[in-house]
Amino acid sequence: MKKDTKHFRADIVNKTLAYIYKHIDSNITLDELAKLNCISKHHFHRIYKEEMGENLFERISAIRLQKAANLLISNRYSTISEIMQLCGYSSHSSFIKAFKNRFTFTPTQWKKGEYINYSKNNLAFDEQINDDFFAIEPLLKVVPKRVCAYIRHKGYDLSVTRTWERLMAYAYEKKLDSTIQIGIFHDNPVTTFYNDCHYVAAIEVDSTFTSTNSISKLEIEESLCAIFHYEGVYGDVVKLMVYIYNFWLPNSGYEAKTLPPFAIYYKNHFLEENNRFSLDFYVPIMVV
């Protein structure tokens, strides 16, 4: 495959997934995704399936359900109907059926705490979280939009190291002088197997950046965020996420948005030899 073709196809996939995550509360159609990529519906659908090895609408459904499962845990004051609509479902019955097929429990059972049993039985979930998380006082502020160059990665594990190395090699070759490294976390490990969680390795760039070499461009939207500063070792970031979504958010007076959380690394454990990190973890929130 020629480099131009490889870049073209990667850009289609990245642009499509970014659009789906941004518009997950709406009815996303094949027509609008094909139009977004300026190609025919047939051509678009074939490229996506060949590149990703999955059916497009099964992927959209999976994203909707992962978002719903997370919000049912963190958003104590939202009704099931409100969460359903935030995740793009218009039919209550179809949502309940799809959710139970995916997670065994109904949304009502899940919201009442059955997600804990699901996690224990299906994810080898570690309930132990660091005691010092409870002492963190998050900073609440409106965080402006950021423009990033990025690579997608599947899995919250040490294989992310190779993705970060590739991104930093690209930054060196293209003489990008940004030192701001950002990790975007699309899935909650309480509800999703680690190897199925979707991660983005990114560096901040200016708005004139043009994507090349299968490296794409995205915007992190402006949002009110709760910002948690933490320093630790590999594995602690996932535990921090568990603390935020299972303990802090339900008792905070705030609720999570469908926007993904992200970390700004001061010391990136995927690039450091000693596996230690220092970061600010940003959680997009709204007032109850």
N, C-alpha and C positions, 0 to 999 in steps of 0.2 A: 504494500500500500504506500502511495506517495505521501510525503510529509504534508502537503497541502490538503489532501483528502483526509488524512488522519486528524489534522487540526479542524477541518470543517465538521467532521462527524463528532469530535469531542465537544466542539462549540455548541452543536445542536443539543447534545445530551445535557451539558451544563446549563445552557440557557433555559431548557425545558424544566429541569429540576428546580432551578431558582424561581421560575415562574410558578410552579406548582406549590412550593413552600410558601411563597408570598400570597397566593390566592387560594389557599386551602379552604377558606370559608365559602367559596363560590362553586358553582357548577362548571367544572373545567371540561371543555370539549376538544375533540380531535381537530375540529375546524380551527379553533383559536390557536392551538399549539402549532399546527402546520403553518398558519398565517404568521405566527411569531417568528418562525424559522424560514419563511419565504420559500417553502417547497410544498409539493402536493401532499395530501393526506397519506396516500399510499407510500410514497417515498419516505415521508417522515416516520411513519409507523414501522416500516421495515428497518430503517437505520437505528431507531431507538432499540428495537428488539435485538438486532445483531450486536449492538454495542453493549447493551446492559444484560442481555440474556434473560430478560423477564418481560412479561406483558405490561404495557404502559398503564392500563387501568387497574390492574392488580396492585401496581406500585402506588398509584394515587390512593386507592382504598387503604393500603397498608399505612401510608402517611396519615390519613384521616384518623384511623383507629389508634395509632400510636399517640397522636396529639390528644385525642379524646381520653385515652387511658391516663395520660399524664395529668390533664386538667381535672379529671375526676378525683385524683389524689390531692392535688395542690389547692384547688379552688373550692374551698369549703362552702362558700356562700352562693355559688352559682348553681342553678337548677340543672338537671340532666338535659332538659330541653334547650337551655341556653348554651351549654357545652356542645351539644349536638349541632346546633346552628353554627357555632364558631368553627366547627370542623367540617362544615359543608354538607351536612345531612338535612334534608327537608322533611323526611318521613321518619316519625318516631319508631314505627314498627320495623322498618328496614334497618335503622340504626341498632336497635336492640338485637335483632337477629344477627347482623354482621359482627357486633361486639361479642356476643356470646359464642359465635363460631370461632372467633379469634382467641378469646381469652377465657373461655369455659364459663365464666360468670356473667350475669346480667350487669348493666351499668349501675343499677341500684345496689346490688350485692358488692360490686367492686368499690363503689363510693363509701360503703359502710365498713370496708376494711378487708374484703376478701383478696385484694391485691397482694396482701402480705402472704397469704397461703399460696397464691399463684407464684409469687417470686421464690418462695422457699422450695416449692415442688418442681419448678421448671427452670430456674435460672441459677441454682446454687448460690442464692443471694446471701451475702454476708451482712447480717444485721448490725455488726459492730461498727460504730462510727466514732471518730475521734472526739474525746471529751472537750477539747479546746474549741471545737466548732461552736459550741453553745456560748462561748465568751466573745465571739465575733460580733461587733456592732457594724452592720452594713451601712455604707454611705448611700443615701438616696438622692439621685439627681437626674436631670434630663441629659442624655448622652447624644451628641450630634451624630449625624450620618457619617459613615466611613466608607471609602472606596477601597476595594482590596483586589489584589491578584491572588488566585487560589488554585488548589488542587483538592478534589474530593477523595475521601478515603472511607472504606468500610471496615469498621472494627475499632473498639476502644482498647487497643493493646499495643504492644511494643512494635508491631509492624508499621505503626504510624511514623516511626523513625525514618523509614525509607522515603516516605512521602515528604517529610520535612526536609530531608537531605536534597531531594530533587528540587523542591521549591527554592531552597537557598542557593543551589547551584545555578538555577535559572536567574535568580536575582543577581548573582555575581556576573554571569555572562551578559546580562542586559544592563549592567551598571545601575541597578536600582539601589539607591542608598538608604532606603527605609530600614530602620531598626525595629519597627513595631511589628511583632509577630502575634498573630491572633488565631486561636483555635475555636471553631464553632461546633457546638454539640447539638445535633438534631434530635437525639433520642435519650430518654431516661433509662438508665440501666436497671431500674426497678421493674420496668415493664418489657424490656427488650434484651435478648441475648447480647452479650458483649460483642460477639463477632458479627452481629446484624446491625449494630448501632452505626449511624452515619455521622462522619466527622469531616470537617473542612480545615485544612491547613492554609493560612492566608498571611499575607503581608500587606500593610497599608500602602497605597499608591495614590498619586494625584489623579484628578478627574480626566486628564489627557491620556492616561495609560491606554494602550491598545494591546489586546491579548494576542499572543502568538505561541507557537510550539505547544499547543494543547493546554496552555495555561490560560484560564479564563478570568473574567472580571465580574465582581458582584458588589452590591451596596448593602451594608448593614444599616437598616433603617434607624432613624432617630426614634428614641423612646425614653420614657421614664424607666430607670433601672435601679435595682438594688445591687450594690457593688461590694463584694466580699474579698478582702485581701487575705491571702493565705500563702504560707511557705511550707513545703513538705517534700515527700518523696513519691516516686511512681506508685500509683494506686490511690493516693489520697484525693485526687481530683474527683474521681468517681464517688468516693465516700462523701466528699463535700456536696456533690450534686444530690445524693440521697438525703443528706441532712437538710438542704435548702428546700427540696420539693416535698419531703415527707414530714419535716418538723417545723422549719422556719415559716414557710409560706402559709400553711393552714392556720397558723396562730399569729400572723403578722398584721392582719387588717388589709392586706394586699392580695391580689390574685395574679397568676401568671397569664401572659399573653400567649398566642400561638407562635410568636417570634422565638427563634431558638436562643438559648443563652450562649455567651461566648467568653473566652478568657483572653486577656492581654498578658503575655508572658514578659516578665523582666528577666527571668532565667528559665529557659525552656528545657525541661527534663528529657525531652526527646533528642536534644542536641548537646546536652551536658554529659560528661563522662560519669559523673557521680549520681545520676538519676534524681537529682534534686531540682525543685522548681520554686519560683517565686512569681505570683500572678495576682491579678485582679479578676474576679469572676463576676460577669455582668448578667443579671437576670432581668429581662424586660417584664415590667409589672404594670398593673393598673390599680387604682384605688377602689375598694369595695363600695 
